[in-house]
Amino acid sequence: MSAKMFTGVAAAAIALTVGSSAFAGLTTPSFLMTWDASLDASDPFAYDPGDFGDVIDQGLGTFQYLGSLSGSTYDVDWDVSVNDDTFGGLTGGDGPFINAAITVTNNSDEFQSFSLLMTLGGVSPIGPSSLMAGSVGATVTNNQVDGDATLRAGAGGSVYSGLIDLASVATLWDDPYSLVATGPFATASDDTSFGDPVKVPGPAVTDSISILLEFELSPRDSASVSGTFSVVPGPGALSLLAVFGLAGRRRRRA
């Protein structure tokens, strides 16, 4: 499924989910996942991950989601932490972020494409610009006694995309990227990042940030893929905050 169609499904799901959700007495962020496995006719599937696992309040606005899904051609589980940081990093916080780790097994006898879009809505607006950082890492495992295990970017696609308001603003491991584990039960790992240690300029944020993990995986093999994305106010917003702070001090002195 194309990224454009994928974000369209997510946008429709977000439109039906306004504000935070409730889970076992917790008021949790507006966080949705959209899963797609190319050989599963029932996908794409947009859902609240709290309905398919556990939600843990980690404190200071951070929530951890643990869960899994299974189909005839795949198994997937996730461990994702999010924080919508309603102050947008202006009070010294990290700003809104998503830290995700997923493990996928291809239960089919052919290469299969997998996509997981994770969207954190309801974040406070950031503008007129932002600063961004993100990363991706992967380990691919050969579950068989022969052949190789391969994780690769789809044609014209990227394994990792960071999105602001459902528009892609950064990608990593673009086509023709591939990661190959050679030999029986072998593993191979790789990782990369942007905005570390110095965050890179990004656009304003209206409502949401997202991570899209999208890749092809060889038959009967497994892959663990992680991704992070964080956004804080850019220099313009920080300067504006300083002006407001100075004005406030002057009023108090008057």
Order of alpha helices (4+ residues) and beta strands (2+ residues): alpha-beta-beta-beta-beta-beta-beta-beta-beta-beta-beta-beta-beta-beta-beta-beta-beta-beta-beta-alpha
